[in-house]
Amino acid sequence: MTTSATRHTTPPAAAPAGSPAAAPAPTGRRPTGRIVTAATLTLLVAAAGFVAGRATGPAAGTPTVGGSTAAHAGHVVGGLGVSQDGYRLDLLDAPTTAGVAAELAFRILGPDGAPVTGYRRNHERDLHLVVVGRDFAGYQHLHPQRDPAGTWRVGITLPGGGAYRMIADFVPAGADTSLTLGADLLVTGGYTIRPAAPVDEATVLVDGYTVTLDGGLRPGQASQVLVWLGRDGEPVPDLEPYLGSYGHLVALRHGDLGYLHVHPAPATGPSSVVAFAVQVPSPGTYQLFFEFQHGQVVRTAEFSVTAI
């Protein structure tokens, strides 16, 4: 089960008293309710180092782009094209009517034109699929099943009419980095203009969970971002592993839906705060979808953040 967020301005719950992670807590309790940028970056970096469980190696502080390290992928977003490096997304079947359960089926064709049947597991799955409206409505992170012939299939219901983007994130067998391919889905049915999310609002409420994003984005730089979790005025210290991590962050660039899939710094155990290193390639606004699991339910909090 997956649920999504509604906007809220209640201050987040405090980190456990006496813990090193509590040091930057004032930056998560801003009276203005806006996301900080440079002013608290030093504290964020220090806190992220603790939350990472004193992890060693580049994984602790290197942002991931499309599932691979930025050193390999560069300062680019993915999912803008149907083909990349000789691989192509071949869409076979897709939903066409809003509110109706349908099957989404596709193949990944390799440089030889044949369906790819060998994949390298990345964060506990061979392929991650994101489907989202062009206005960011109806966000879904799915994991299709692949048959022996190389066709991926997943059931899906799209909530409203309009244009959607599907983005497949995967690592072919033998490849060193992930690939990200995208295609458009056009769906008939009623369309309601979605109100724009408040830009740089720091706190949202998701099913009673207070989720606060602390930290700003700077183009071309690794930006430390902390996500604080609280409920009923108390921290949530026992987040459950989801796909091998205590949280995931997907960033979509406004305008073209350029895709970045960011995973948190390694942690030795659950905490009420998850640390990320996010590297965006250009100025502008990015829609951030933070996924976390608690009580065996995956929930998604959504933020709109300006990179300057």
C-alpha positions in Angstrom: 0.0 0.0 0.0 1.3 3.4 -0.9 -0.1 6.8 0.1 0.8 10.4 -0.8 1.1 13.7 0.9 -1.0 16.8 1.7 0.5 20.2 2.5 0.9 21.2 6.2 2.7 23.9 8.1 3.0 22.3 11.6 6.6 22.3 12.8 8.2 18.9 12.8 8.8 16.7 15.9 12.1 17.2 17.6 14.9 14.8 17.3 15.6 12.6 20.3 17.1 14.7 23.1 20.8 14.3 23.6 21.6 12.7 20.2 24.1 14.3 17.9 21.4 14.4 15.2 19.5 16.9 17.4 22.2 19.6 16.8 20.7 21.1 13.7 17.1 20.8 15.0 16.5 24.6 15.0 17.0 24.7 11.3 14.0 22.3 11.0 11.9 24.5 13.2 11.8 27.6 11.0 9.1 30.1 11.9 8.7 30.9 8.2 8.2 27.3 7.1 10.5 27.8 4.2 13.4 25.6 3.1 16.8 26.9 4.1 19.7 27.1 1.6 23.2 28.3 2.5 22.6 29.5 6.0 22.4 26.0 7.6 24.5 24.0 5.2 27.4 23.5 7.6 25.1 22.1 10.3 23.4 19.9 7.7 26.6 18.4 6.5 27.7 17.6 10.1 24.3 16.0 10.9 24.3 14.0 7.7 27.6 12.5 8.6 26.2 11.2 11.9 23.0 9.9 10.4 25.0 8.0 7.8 26.2 5.9 10.7 29.8 7.0 10.2 29.8 5.3 6.8 33.1 5.2 5.0 33.9 5.4 1.3 32.4 7.6 -1.4 28.9 6.2 -1.0 28.4 8.2 2.2 28.6 11.6 0.6 28.4 11.1 -3.2 25.0 11.8 -4.8 23.4 9.2 -7.0 21.9 10.0 -10.3 19.6 7.5 -11.8 20.9 4.9 -9.3 24.6 5.4 -10.1 27.2 7.7 -8.6 27.4 11.2 -9.9 31.1 10.5 -10.8 29.8 8.1 -13.4 26.6 9.8 -14.5 27.7 13.4 -14.5 25.4 16.4 -13.8 22.6 15.3 -16.0 19.0 14.2 -15.6 17.6 11.1 -17.1 14.3 9.9 -18.6 14.2 12.6 -21.3 14.5 10.2 -24.2 13.1 6.9 -25.4 16.7 5.7 -26.1 20.1 5.9 -24.6 23.5 4.3 -25.3 21.9 1.9 -27.9 19.1 0.8 -25.5 15.4 1.7 -26.4 12.1 1.6 -24.5 9.5 -0.3 -26.6 6.0 0.5 -25.3 3.6 -2.4 -26.0 0.5 -1.6 -24.0 -0.6 1.3 -21.8 -3.7 2.6 -20.1 -5.8 4.9 -22.2 -8.8 5.8 -19.9 -8.6 7.5 -16.5 -9.8 5.5 -13.5 -9.8 2.2 -15.3 -7.4 -0.6 -14.2 -5.1 -1.5 -17.1 -1.8 -3.1 -17.9 1.3 -1.3 -18.7 3.6 -3.5 -20.8 7.0 -2.7 -22.4 10.4 -4.1 -23.3 13.9 -2.8 -23.2 15.6 -3.4 -26.5 19.4 -3.7 -26.5 21.9 -2.4 -29.0 21.3 -5.6 -31.0 17.6 -4.9 -31.2 16.7 -7.9 -29.1 14.8 -7.6 -25.8 17.1 -7.4 -22.8 16.7 -10.4 -20.5 19.7 -9.8 -18.2 19.7 -7.1 -15.6 21.9 -6.2 -12.6 19.9 -5.8 -9.4 19.8 -2.2 -8.2 18.4 -1.5 -4.8 16.7 -4.9 -4.6 15.0 -4.7 -8.0 16.0 -5.3 -11.6 14.0 -2.2 -12.8 12.3 0.7 -11.1 9.4 2.4 -12.9 8.0 5.9 -12.1 4.8 7.1 -13.6 3.6 10.6 -12.9 1.4 13.3 -14.6 3.0 16.2 -16.4 1.6 18.3 -13.6 3.1 15.9 -11.0 -0.3 14.4 -10.1 -0.7 10.6 -9.6 2.9 9.8 -8.7 3.6 6.1 -8.6 6.8 4.1 -8.0 6.2 0.6 -9.4 8.2 -2.6 -9.8 6.9 -4.5 -12.9 7.4 -8.3 -13.4 9.5 -9.5 -16.3 8.7 -12.6 -18.3 11.4 -14.9 -19.8 11.0 -13.1 -23.2 11.9 -9.8 -21.7 8.5 -8.1 -21.5 7.8 -6.1 -18.3 4.2 -5.9 -17.1 2.4 -4.1 -14.3 -1.2 -3.3 -13.4 -1.9 0.4 -13.1 -4.8 2.9 -12.7 -4.2 6.5 -13.6 -6.4 8.9 -11.6 -7.3 11.5 -14.3 -7.1 12.3 -17.9 -4.1 14.1 -19.5 -0.4 13.5 -20.2 1.7 11.2 -18.0 5.4 10.3 -18.1 6.7 6.8 -17.5 10.4 6.5 -16.6 12.3 3.2 -16.4 15.4 3.1 -14.3 17.6 0.0 -14.7 21.1 -1.4 -15.1 21.6 -3.9 -18.0 23.8 -6.9 -17.2 27.4 -6.1 -17.7 26.9 -2.3 -17.5 28.6 -0.1 -15.0 25.9 2.5 -14.6 22.2 2.7 -14.8 20.1 3.9 -17.7 16.9 5.9 -17.5 14.4 5.8 -20.4 11.1 7.7 -20.7 7.9 7.7 -22.7 4.7 9.7 -22.7 1.3 8.2 -21.9 -1.9 10.0 -23.1 -5.0 9.2 -21.1 -8.6 10.2 -21.8 -11.0 11.3 -19.1 -11.8 14.2 -16.9 -8.9 16.5 -16.2 -8.8 18.9 -13.3 -6.0 21.5 -13.1 -3.9 20.6 -10.1 -3.1 23.5 -7.8 0.7 24.2 -7.9 2.4 23.1 -4.7 3.8 25.9 -2.6 7.5 26.3 -3.6 10.1 25.8 -0.9 7.5 24.9 1.8 9.5 22.8 4.2 6.8 20.7 5.9 4.0 18.4 4.7 1.7 16.1 6.5 1.3 12.5 5.3 -1.3 10.3 7.0 -0.5 12.0 10.3 3.3 11.9 9.8 5.0 15.3 9.8 7.7 15.3 7.2 10.2 18.2 7.0 12.8 18.8 4.3 15.8 20.6 5.7 18.4 21.9 3.2 18.5 23.6 -0.2 19.6 22.7 -3.7 22.5 24.3 -5.5 23.1 23.6 -9.3 26.2 21.6 -10.0 27.0 21.0 -6.3 26.3 18.1 -3.9 23.7 19.5 -1.5 23.2 17.9 1.8 19.4 17.4 2.5 17.9 16.0 5.7 14.3 14.6 5.9 12.9 14.6 9.5 10.0 12.3 10.4 7.6 12.9 13.3 4.1 11.8 14.4 1.9 13.0 17.3 4.6 15.5 18.3 7.3 12.8 18.7 10.1 11.6 16.4 9.6 8.4 14.4 12.9 6.6 15.3 12.0 3.2 13.8 11.6 3.6 10.0 11.6 0.3 8.2 13.9 -0.7 5.4 12.3 -0.2 2.0 14.2 -1.5 -1.1 17.3 -1.8 1.1 17.3 1.8 2.5 15.4 3.9 5.0 14.1 6.2 2.4 14.3 7.2 -1.3 14.2 10.5 -3.0 13.1 11.0 -6.6 13.6 14.5 -8.1 11.8 15.6 -11.3 12.7 18.9 -12.9 9.9 21.3 -13.7 9.4 21.9 -17.5 10.8 18.6 -18.9 10.4 16.1 -16.0 14.1 15.3 -16.1 14.7 12.5 -13.6 17.1 12.0 -10.7 16.8 9.0 -8.3 18.7 9.7 -5.1 19.3 7.2 -2.3 20.3 8.1 1.2 23.7 7.8 2.8 24.2 4.4 4.4 22.9 4.1 7.9 23.7 1.5 10.6 20.1 1.6 11.9 16.8 3.4 11.7 16.4 7.0 12.8 13.9 9.8 12.7 16.1 11.6 10.1 17.3 10.5 6.7 20.3 12.1 5.0 20.7 12.6 1.3 23.3 14.2 -1.0 21.4 15.7 -3.9 23.1 17.0 -7.0 20.9 18.8 -9.6 22.4 20.0 -12.9 20.7 23.3 -13.5 18.9 26.2 -11.8 15.1 25.9 -11.6 12.4 24.2 -9.6 12.4 20.5 -8.8 9.6 18.3 -7.5 10.9 16.0 -4.8 9.1 12.8 -3.8 10.4 11.3 -0.6 9.3 7.6 0.0 9.5 6.0 3.4 8.1 2.9 5.1 6.6 2.6 8.6 4.0 0.1 9.9 4.5 -1.9 6.7 3.0 0.9 4.6 5.0 2.9 2.0 4.1 6.6 2.0 5.2 9.5 -0.2 5.8 13.1 0.8 6.1 15.7 -2.0 8.1 18.9 -2.0 8.7 21.7 -4.5 12.2 23.1 -4.2 14.0 25.9 -6.1 17.7 25.3 -7.0 19.6 28.6 -7.1 
